[in-house]
Structure formats: structure tokens, C-alpha cells
Amino acid sequence: MTRRDPGPATPLVRPARLRPGSRVAVVAPSGPVPADRLEHGLAVLRDWGLEPVVGPHVRSVHPDLDYLAGTDAGRAADLQAAWCDPSVAAVLCARGGFGAHRMVDLIDWAAIRAAGPKAFVGYSDITVLHEAFALRAGFATLHGPMVATETFLKDAATREHLRATLFEPESVRTLGLATAGPLAPGRARGVLYGGCVSLLAADAGTPGGRSHARGGLLVIEDTGEEPYRLDGILTRLLRSGALAGAAGVACGSWEECGPYEKIRAVLADRLGPLGIPVVEELGFGHGATALTIPLGLPAVLDAPADGGRCTLTVEVPALL
């Protein structure tokens, strides 16, 4: 397996923005996709002027493990074929769930690098693939809503932010909902990386995992992790050295993770001693509104102590 591990301090290669008529592939690297949500999501993409094409295994279910969208080989083949198809301008994930860890090593990353960068969108379990695209291909990606998920289908702000990022990325360089606040005040600059924190912890120590965070701005969120489990997840990342050198941390939503005051206490206890700016409730992840966060690009995290607005500002448009 070839790794390109320059560390988070090195900005990654950006893909081209989308235009009306762009052909986009929809893939399911993890769990099975509800048919009604998929059709609804495809209709949204068509309304944007895109031409969506669905991977051969997106509607599949593994014959024995019904939490997977078909076999590992089939899911990997869909992603690789979409990426290596020169007519496809972007690859959008249908949903998360579980399964990306099982198929990530079945992808020919040399072929992915040779095909060049494309817009790649997903979150949750897709965090594993964001890390792989960064470390094995050197490509910037988008931590954003997925085509067949409730947040994408029901929340207009979520859809519009993704649409603007894909078509007009210079218009959405400053990110942050009104809920954002300073858990640890300060200002930091670095290259964005991260995603679902439990998946980052699962990646730590694997052959494809990060060994440090020097020069990186970490973005984290999760769902369904009780406070003690979040404590363990962050502790593993700290003990493994995977957070060493991080410049700052932006936290998103913590859906179904328990009372927020307890989650907040864990975040403060585990991240506070790092002595770096930490912003909470920025507005990405599994919450009711999910902003699209460009990964692999330089950004500035502002967490003013005086009550001013907390923001994450990407220094360059997410797409060329």
C-alpha cells in the first residue's frame, strides 16, 4: 500500500468546481441505501442541473451482512470505477453507516491518483475515505451531506450550502452557525482534516492512519457515542499521538450522544489541556443543519473570548 503522508500542514490538491450539466456519480461505500431517499436525492441533483449516475451496487445489500451495501469488493469497485471515469466530475456518497473500513484497502490508490482530483462528498463512516484520499492520493475532499440522508433531503440550508460549495465555492469560505462558541478561546491557522471522531480513532494505528496532527486544524463530530465512549475515543487519539501538534479544533454536532453539558465537559477535559483554540457547535456533522467543510485546505479558526462570532474561514475556495 502506498501512502502519501505529508502531514496535515501540507495543503492538498483541489478538484474543479461543478457546472450545469456536470455528470456526477453516486456511490454507497458503507451501508444499504433506502430506495425512496435515494430517488428523492437524485431528483435534487437533477434540479441543480447535474446528471447523476448511480453505481451498480448502490441498491445492493450484502447477502449475509445486511448492514452493508453489497460486498466489499462491489462497493470498492463502484468507487474506483466512478473515480477513473473521465466523464464523471464528482463522486457523491449516498449515505454512511458502516463498511468503509472494510473496503478502503481494496481500492487501487495508484489508479485514483492517476485519474486526478474530483469533488468527493460524504461524512460519518465516509471519514475513512476522506483520510485515504488525503494520505494516499493527496486530494482535498468535502465533509458534507449525503444524497440519501434525512438532513440533505429535509434541511434547505444544508442543501444550499453544499450546492454553493460545489458550484460557487468562493461564496461560502466563512463557516459557522450562530450556535458556535469558544470552548477554548484563541485564533489558529492550519490545514483542515478530520470528520467523525470515532472513525478517526478507529483509523489510528492502522497502516493508513495518521501519525500526528502537526499544522492541522482538526474538525470533529459524532453520533450515538455516550460521554464515556467519547472520552475513550479522544483518549485513544491523544495516547496514539494522532493529535500531537494540532493547531486548533472545530467541533460540530453530537447527535444522540447524551446531554450536551456532559459532552461539553468531556471535550473541555480532553481537549482543553492541549492549549489550543477549540470552537464548539460550529454546525457540521449529524445535526439538523450540516455545513460542508472542505478538508485538506488552509483555514483560520477564530474563537474570540469577548463574545464575538466564532468562525472557520477557508483561505481558498474549496474547488477551482
TINU-565901 format. One record per atom (N, C-alpha, C, O): residue in three letters; x, y, z. Coordinates in steps of 0.05 Angstrom, whole numbers, plus 5000, padded with zeros to 4 digits. Example, Ala and Ser with C-alpha at 12.3 -4.5 7.8 and 13.67 -1.06 7.14 Angstrom:
BEGIN
ala526448865156
ala524649105156
ala526449345156
ala528549345169
ser525749555142
ser527349795143
ser525850015157
ser526850235161
END
This chain:
BEGIN
met501749765000
met500050005000
met501850255000
met503650275016
thr501250434982
thr502850684980
thr501450894997
thr499050944994
arg503051035013
arg501951255029
arg503351515021
arg505851515017
arg501851725019
arg502951995015
arg502252135041
arg500152255043
asp504052145061
asp503352255087
asp505152495092
asp507052485108
pro504452725079
pro505952965084
pro505353095110
pro506653285118
gly503252985125
gly502353115149
gly500253325142
gly500153425119
pro498553405161
pro496453585155
pro497353865147
pro495754015136
ala499853935152
ala500754205146
ala500954265116
ala501054495108
thr500854065100
thr501154095071
thr498354115058
thr496953915059
pro497654335045
pro495054345031
pro494954145009
pro497054074996
leu492554035004
leu492253824984
leu491253934958
leu490454174956
val491153774937
val490453854910
val487353884909
val485853704916
arg486454114899
arg483654164896
arg482554074870
arg483854074849
pro480053974870
pro478653904845
pro477354144832
pro477354364843
ala476354104808
ala474854314794
ala472054334804
ala470854134813
arg470954574803
arg468154614811
arg466254484791
arg467054424768
leu463754454799
leu461754344781
leu460354564765
leu460454794773
arg459254484743
arg457754674726
arg455254534717
arg455054294717
pro453254694708
pro450754564698
pro451454364676
pro452954414658
gly450354124679
gly450853914660
gly453053724669
gly453453514657
ser454453784691
ser456553604701
ser455353334708
ser453153314719
arg456853124701
arg456052854707
arg457252774734
arg459652794738
val455552684753
val456452614780
val455652334787
val453352244781
ala457452184799
ala456851904806
ala455951894835
ala457152034853
val454051734841
val453051684868
val453851394876
val453251204862
val455351364898
val456351104907
val455451054936
val454751244950
ala455650804944
ala454950734972
ala457250564983
ala457150314983
pro459350694994
pro461550545005
pro461050395031
pro462750235040
ser458750455044
ser458250345071
ser455650195072
ser455549965063
gly453550315084
gly451150175089
gly449150185066
gly449450335047
pro447050005067
pro445049995046
pro443350255045
pro443050395065
val442350315022
val441050575017
val438050545014
val437150394997
pro436450695030
pro433550685026
pro432750784999
pro433651004991
ala431150634984
ala430550694956
ala429150964953
ala429751114935
asp427251024971
asp425751264968
asp427451514973
asp427251714959
arg429251494993
arg431051724997
arg433051754974
arg433651984967
leu433951534963
leu435751554940
leu434451704917
leu435551884905
glu431951624911
glu430651754888
glu430152044893
glu430352214875
his429452114918
his428952394925
his431552554922
his431552774911
gly433752444932
gly436352574930
gly437252614901
gly438352824894
leu436852414884
leu437552434856
leu435852654842
leu436952794825
ala433352684851
ala431752894839
ala432853174847
ala432753354830
val433853204871
val435153454879
val437553514861
val437853744852
leu439153314857
leu441553354840
leu440753444811
leu441953614799
arg438653324801
arg437653394774
arg436653684774
arg436953824755
asp435353764796
asp434354034798
asp436654234798
asp436354464790
trp439054144807
trp441354314807
trp442654334779
trp444554474775
gly441554184760
gly442654174733
gly444853964729
gly446253974709
leu445153784748
leu447153574746
leu445953324733
leu443453294731
glu447653154723
glu446852894712
glu447952674730
glu450152584726
pro446252574749
pro447252364767
pro447152094754
pro445252024740
val449151934760
val449251654752
val449751484777
val451451554794
val448251274780
val448351114804
val450150864801
val449850724781
gly451950824820
gly453750594819
gly452150334818
gly449950314830
pro453250124805
pro451849874801
pro451049734828
pro449049594829
his452549784849
his451949654875
his450549824895
his450249744918
val449750074888
val448550254907
val445950144919
val445350184942
arg444450004902
arg441949894912
arg442249604922
arg440249474927
ser444649514926
ser445149244935
ser445149224966
ser445449424980
val444748974976
val445048915004
val446748655006
val446248464991
his448648655024
his450348415027
his448548175033
his446648195049
pro449147945021
pro447347705025
pro447247605054
pro445247485062
asp449347655070
asp449347555097
asp449447775118
asp448347755140
leu450748005111
leu451148225130
leu449448455120
leu450348615103
asp447048475130
asp445148665118
asp445648955125
asp444049135118
tyr447749005140
tyr448549285146
tyr450549395125
tyr451549615128
leu451049235104
leu452949315083
leu451449335056
leu449649175050
ala452249535041
ala451049575014
ala452549394994
ala454049484978
gly451949134996
gly453348944978
gly456048864989
gly456748925012
thr457548724974
thr460148614982
thr462248844984
thr461949054972
asp464448784998
asp466548985000
asp467749034972
asp468249264965
ala468148814957
ala469248844930
ala467449014912
ala468449174896
gly464848964914
gly463049114897
gly462949414904
gly462949584886
arg462949474930
arg462949754938
arg465549894930
arg465450124921
ala467749764933
ala470349874925
ala470449914894
ala471450114885
ala469349724879
ala469449734850
ala467749974841
ala468550114822
asp465450024853
asp463750254846
asp465350514849
asp465250684831
leu466650544872
leu468050794877
leu470350834857
leu470751044846
gln471950624853
gln474250644836
gln473350694807
gln474550854793
ala471250554798
ala470350594770
ala469350874766
ala469850994745
ala467850984785
ala466851254783
ala469151454782
ala469151644766
trp471151414799
trp473451604800
trp475051594774
trp476051804765
cys475351364763
cys477051334740
cys475551374714
cys476751354692
asp473051444715
asp471451504691
asp471851804685
asp471051974700
pro473151864663
pro473752154657
pro471252324652
pro471452564653
ser468952194647
ser466552344643
ser465152434669
ser463352594669
val466152324692
val464952384718
val466552614731
val468952594734
ala465152824739
ala466453054751
ala466553044781
ala468153184794
ala464752884794
ala464652874823
ala463652604832
ala462152474817
val464352524856
val463352274868
val462052344894
val463352444912
leu459452294896
leu457852354919
leu456952104933
leu455951914920
cys457252094959
cys456351854974
cys453451874980
cys452352084985
ala452051644979
ala449251634984
ala448551645014
ala446651775022
arg450251505030
arg449751505059
arg452251395073
arg454151305059
gly452351405099
gly454551285114
gly453651015125
gly452950835110
gly453850985152
gly453150735164
gly455650595174
gly457050695192
phe456350365162
phe458750215168
phe459650075143
phe458049985127
gly462350055139
gly463349895118
gly465750005103
gly467149865089
ala466250265106
ala468450385091
ala471150265099
ala472950225082
his471550205125
his474050085134
his474449815120
his476749735116
arg472349675114
arg472549405102
arg473549415073
arg474749225063
met472949645059
met473449645030
met475749835022
met476649834999
val476650005041
val478550215033
val481150095022
val482350215004
asp482049865032
asp484549745023
asp484249594997
asp486149494986
leu481749564987
leu481249424962
leu481449614938
leu481249524915
ile481649874943
ile481750074922
ile484650094912
ile486550094928
asp485050124887
asp487650174875
asp488150474876
asp487350624859
trp489650554897
trp490050834901
trp491950954881
trp491951194876
ala493650794869
ala495350894847
ala493650984824
ala494151184811
ala491550824818
ala489750894796
ala488151144803
ala487551304785
ile487351164828
ile485951404837
ile487651654833
ile486751854823
arg490151634841
arg492051864838
arg492351934808
arg492452174801
ala492651734792
ala493051774763
ala490651914750
ala490952064731
ala488251854761
ala485851974749
ala485552264757
ala484052414743
gly486852354778
gly486752634786
gly484552694805
gly482852524811
pro484452944816
pro482453014836
pro479653054825
pro479353134802
lys477652984841
lys474853044835
lys473553114861
lys474453044883
ala471353264860
ala469853324884
ala468753064896
ala467552894882
phe469253024922
phe468352784936
phe466952874961
phe468153024977
val464452784965
val462852884987
val461752655004
val460752454993
gly461952685030
gly460752495049
gly461552565077
gly463252735081
tyr460452425096
tyr461252465124
tyr460652205139
tyr460051995127
ser460852205165
ser460351975182
ser462351755175
ser464751805177
asp461451515167
asp463251295161
asp465151365138
asp467251245135
ile464451555122
ile466051645099
ile468551775107
ile470351825091
thr468751845133
thr471251955144
thr473651785137
thr475851895131
val473351525137
val475551345129
val476551405101
val478951395096
leu474751465083
leu475551525056
leu476751805053
leu478551845037
his475751995068
his476952255068
his479952235076
his481652355063
glu480452085096
glu483252045105
glu484851905084
glu487151965079
ala483651705070
ala485151565050
ala485751745026
ala487951735015
phe483751905017
phe484252084995
phe486452285002
phe488052354985
ala486552375027
ala488652555036
ala491352425037
ala493352525026
leu491552195050
leu494152075056
leu495151895033
leu497651875030
arg493451785017
arg494251604996
arg494251734968
arg495551634949
ala492651944965
ala492452074938
ala493252364939
ala494052474918
gly493152494962
gly493852774964
gly491652964954
gly492253184945
phe489052874955
phe486853034944
phe485153154967
phe484653024987
ala484353404963
ala482453534981
ala479653424976
ala479053354953
thr478053404997
thr475353294995
thr473453465011
thr474253665023
leu470853395011
leu468853555024
leu467353385045
leu466053185038
his467553465070
his465953335091
his463253465090
his462853685101
gly461353325077
gly458753455073
gly456453255071
gly456953015073
pro454053355069
pro451653185070
pro451452995046
pro452453045024
met450152765051
met450052555031
met447252545019
met445252615031
val447152444995
val444852474977
val442352344988
val440152444984
ala442552125002
ala440151975011
ala439851985042
ala438951795054
thr440652215054
thr440352245083
thr438252455089
thr437652635073
glu437052425113
glu434852605120
glu435652895121
glu434153075113
thr438052955131
thr438953225133
thr439053355106
thr438153585102
phe440153225086
phe440253325059
phe437553365047
phe436953565034
leu435753185052
leu433153195040
leu431253385053
leu429453505040
lys431553435080
lys429653595095
lys430553875101
lys428854045106
asp433153925102
asp434154185111
asp435154355087
asp437154285074
ala433754565081
ala434454735058
ala437154865061
ala438654885041
ala437854945085
ala440455075089
ala442754885084
ala444854955072
thr442454635092
thr444454425086
thr444854385056
thr447054385047
arg442654355042
arg442754315013
arg444054554999
arg445854524982
glu443254795007
glu444255034994
glu447255074999
glu448755164981
his448155015023
his450955045029
his452654855012
his454854925003
leu451754605009
leu453154414992
leu453054504963
leu455154504949
arg450754594953
arg450554684925
arg452454914920
arg453854914900
ala452555114938
ala454255344935
ala457255254935
ala458855354920
thr457955064953
thr460654974954
thr461554834928
thr463754874919
leu459754694916
leu460354544891
leu460454734867
leu462154694849
phe458754934866
phe458455104842
phe459755374846
phe460855484827
glu459655494870
glu460555764875
glu462255774901
glu461455914920
pro464455624902
pro465855584927
pro466955844940
pro467355854964
glu467456044924
glu468456294935
glu466356434952
glu467056604968
ser463756354949
ser461656494964
ser461256374992
ser459656485008
val462556154999
val462056025025
val464655955039
val465055735049
arg466456145039
arg469056095051
arg469056135081
arg470756015095
thr467156295092
thr466956325121
thr464656165132
thr462356195124
leu465255975150
leu463355785160
leu462855825190
leu464555915205
gly460355755198
gly459755755226
gly456955855231
gly456156075223
leu455355685244
leu452655755252
leu452655935276
leu454755975289
ala450456055282
ala450256235305
ala450756095332
ala451356215352
thr450455825332
thr450855675356
thr453855655364
thr454455585387
ala455655715346
ala458555675351
ala459455855374
ala458756085376
gly461055735392
gly462155885414
gly464955785421
gly465755565413
pro466455945437
pro469255865444
pro469255675468
pro468655765491
leu470055425464
leu470555255487
leu473255315499
leu473655295523
ala475155385481
ala477755485490
ala478455715470
ala478955655447
pro478555965479
pro478856185460
pro481556205448
pro483556085458
gly481756345425
gly484256385411
gly483856395381
gly481556385371
arg486056405367
arg485956415338
arg488156235327
arg490456235337
ala487556065307
ala489455875297
ala489255845267
ala487055885256
arg491455785254
arg491455735226
arg492655455221
arg494555375234
gly491455315202
gly492455045195
gly490954935172
gly489255065160
val491554685165
val490254555143
val488154365155
val488654205173
leu485754385144
leu483454235155
leu483653935150
leu484353845128
tyr482953785171
tyr482753495168
tyr480853395189
tyr480253545209
gly479853145187
gly478253035208
gly475652915198
gly475452815175
gly473552935215
gly470952825208
gly469752705233
gly469852815255
cys468552475229
cys467252325251
cys469452215270
cys471152055262
val469452305295
val471752255312
val472151965319
val474451875323
ser469951805321
ser470351525326
ser471751385303
ser473151185308
leu471251475279
leu472551355256
leu475551435255
leu477251275246
leu476151685263
leu478951765265
leu480451585285
leu482651505281
ala479051535308
ala480351365328
ala480651075318
ala482650945324
ala478750975303
ala478950705291
ala481150695271
ala482350475268
asp481850915258
asp483950915238
asp486750935251
asp488750855239
ala486751045275
ala489351085289
ala490750825293
ala489650625303
gly493350815286
gly494850565289
gly494650375266
gly496150175266
thr492950425247
thr492750255223
thr494950335203
thr495950565205
pro495550175184
pro497550245164
pro496950505149
pro498750645140
gly494350575147
gly493550815132
gly493051055150
gly492151265140
gly493451025176
gly492651235195
gly494751455197
gly497051415190
arg493951685208
arg495751905213
arg497451845237
arg496551725257
ser499951945236
ser501751915259
ser501952165276
ser502952155298
his500952395266
his501052645281
his499152845268
his497852785247
ala498853075280
ala497053285270
ala498453555267
ala497153755266
arg501053545265
arg502553795263
arg501653975240
arg501653885217
gly500954225247
gly500054405227
gly497154375218
gly496254505200
gly495654195231
gly492954145223
gly490854285240
gly491254325264
leu488654355228
leu486254445242
leu484254205242
leu483254125221
leu483754095265
leu482053855267
leu479153935269
leu478354105285
val477453805253
val474553825255
val473453555264
val474053355252
ile471753555285
ile470653305295
ile467753335302
ile466753545309
glu466353115300
glu463553085307
glu462952785310
glu464652625304
asp460552715319
asp459852435320
asp456852405327
asp455452605332
thr455952165327
thr453152105334
thr453151835350
thr454651655344
gly451351825370
gly450851575384
gly453051485403
gly453151255410
glu454951665410
glu457151595428
glu456651725455
glu456651975458
glu456151565476
glu455651675502
glu458151815513
glu460351765503
pro457851985533
pro460252145542
pro462651965549
pro464852045542
tyr462251745563
tyr464551575570
tyr465951465545
tyr468351425545
arg464351405525
arg465551295500
arg467051525485
arg469151475474
leu465951765485
leu467351985472
leu469952035487
leu471952095475
asp469952015513
asp472352035529
asp474451835520
asp476751905516
gly473551585516
gly475451375508
gly476451425479
gly478851375474
ile474751525462
ile475551585434
ile477751805434
ile479751775421
leu477252025448
leu479152235449
leu481752155463
leu483952235455
thr481451995484
thr483851895498
thr485551725480
thr487951745481
arg484351555464
arg485851385446
arg487451565426
arg489751515420
leu486051765415
leu487451945396
leu489752095410
leu491852125398
leu489352175435
leu491452315449
leu493752125455
leu496152195451
arg493151885464
arg495251685471
arg496851595447
arg499251535448
ser495451575424
ser496751485400
ser498651695387
ser500251625370
gly498351935396
gly499852155384
gly498552275360
gly499652465348
ala496152185353
ala494752275329
ala493952575331
ala493452695310
leu493752685355
leu493052965358
leu495453145364
leu495253385367
ala497853025364
ala500253175371
ala500753395350
ala500953335326
gly500953645359
gly501553865341
gly499153995329
gly499554185313
ala496753915335
ala494354045324
ala494354335331
ala495054415354
ala493654505312
ala493554795316
ala490954885329
ala490955085344
gly488854745325
gly486254825336
gly484254605329
gly484754425313
val481854625342
val479754415339
val477054565335
val476354735351
ala475654485314
ala472854575310
ala471054335314
ala471354125301
cys469154365332
cys467254145338
cys464554205325
cys463654435325
gly463353995315
gly460754015303
gly458553905321
gly458553975345
ser456753745311
ser454453645326
ser455153385341
ser456953245333
trp453653335362
trp453953085377
trp451152965381
trp450252935404
glu449952885359
glu447252775359
glu447152515375
glu448752335371
glu445152495393
glu444652255408
glu447052165424
glu447551925427
cys448652355433
cys451052285449
cys450652345479
cys452552335494
gly448152395487
gly447652455515
gly447252755519
gly447452905500
pro446652835544
pro446253125549
pro448753285541
pro451053205547
tyr448253505527
tyr450653655517
tyr452453755538
tyr454953775534
glu451453825562
glu453253925582
glu455353715590
glu457553775598
lys454553455588
lys456453245594
lys458453205571
lys460853165576
ile457553225547
ile459353215524
ile461253455525
ile463653415521
arg460253685531
arg461953925533
arg464053885554
arg466353975550
ala463353765577
ala465353715598
ala467553525589
ala469953565595
val466853325573
val468853145562
val470753285543
val473153255544
leu469553445525
leu471153595505
leu473053785520
leu475453805512
ala472053925540
ala473754105555
ala476053965569
ala478354055570
asp475353735581
asp477353585597
asp479553465579
asp481853465586
arg478753355556
arg480653215538
arg482153415520
arg484553375514
leu480753615510
leu482053795491
leu483254055503
leu485154165493
gly482054135526
gly483054375539
gly486054375545
gly487354585540
pro487154155556
pro489954155563
pro491854185538
pro494254225542
leu490754155514
leu492454195490
leu493354485487
leu495354535474
gly491954665500
gly492754945499
gly492255075472
gly493755265465
ile490254985457
ile489755095430
ile486855185429
ile485255095445
pro486155355410
pro483355445407
pro481555205400
pro482155035384
val479255205414
val477155005408
val474455145406
val473655285424
val473155105383
val470455215378
val468454985380
val468954765370
glu466255035394
glu464154825396
glu461654915380
glu461255145375
glu460154715372
glu457654745358
glu457854925333
glu456255105329
leu459854865316
leu460255025292
leu458054985271
leu457455165256
gly456954735271
gly454754685253
gly455254495230
gly454354545208
phe456654285235
phe457054075215
phe456753805228
phe456853775252
gly456453595211
gly456153325222
gly453353225220
gly451953265200
his452453075241
his449852935241
his447553115251
his445353005255
gly447953365255
gly445853535265
gly443753615245
gly443753515223
ala441853785254
ala439553855238
ala440454015213
ala439253995192
thr442554175216
thr443854315194
thr446754235192
thr448154225212
ala447654165168
ala450354055165
ala451854225144
ala451454185120
leu453554405153
leu455154555135
leu457154375121
leu457954175133
thr458054445097
thr460054295083
thr462754405090
thr463254645086
ile464554235100
ile467254325108
ile469354215089
ile469553975085
pro470854395075
pro472954295058
pro475254185074
pro476254315093
leu476153945067
leu478453825081
leu480853835063
leu480753815039
gly483253885076
gly485753895061
gly486554165052
gly488454195037
leu485054375061
leu485654645053
leu486354825077
leu485454775099
pro487955035073
pro488755215095
pro486355375104
pro484755475088
ala486155415130
ala483955565141
ala484755695167
ala486855635179
val483055885176
val483556025202
val481155975220
val478856025212
leu481655895244
leu479555855264
leu479656085284
leu481756135297
asp477456225286
asp477256455305
asp475356385327
asp473056315323
ala476356395352
ala474756345376
ala475156575396
ala476556545415
pro473856805390
pro474257045407
pro473256995435
pro471156875440
ala474757095455
ala474057065483
ala471957275491
ala470757255512
asp471657485474
asp469957715482
asp467057685473
asp465557885475
gly466257455464
gly463557415456
gly463057465426
gly460757445417
gly465157525411
gly464857555382
gly464157295368
gly464357085381
arg463457315343
arg462657075328
arg465056885324
arg467156975316
cys464556635329
cys466556425324
cys466256325295
cys463956265287
thr468456315280
thr468256245252
thr470556065244
thr472656055257
leu470155935222
leu472255785208
leu472355895180
leu470455875165
thr474656015172
thr474856145146
thr476855995129
thr479255985136
val475955885107
val477755745088
val479155955072
val477956135061
glu481855935069
glu483456145056
glu483256145026
glu483856345013
val482455925015
val482055904986
val479355764980
val478455614997
pro478155814957
pro475655674951
pro476155374951
pro478255274944
ala474155224959
ala474354934962
ala474954794935
ala476254584934
leu473854904914
leu474254794887
leu475355004868
leu474755244872
leu476754924848
leu477955114829
leu475855224810
leu476555384792
END
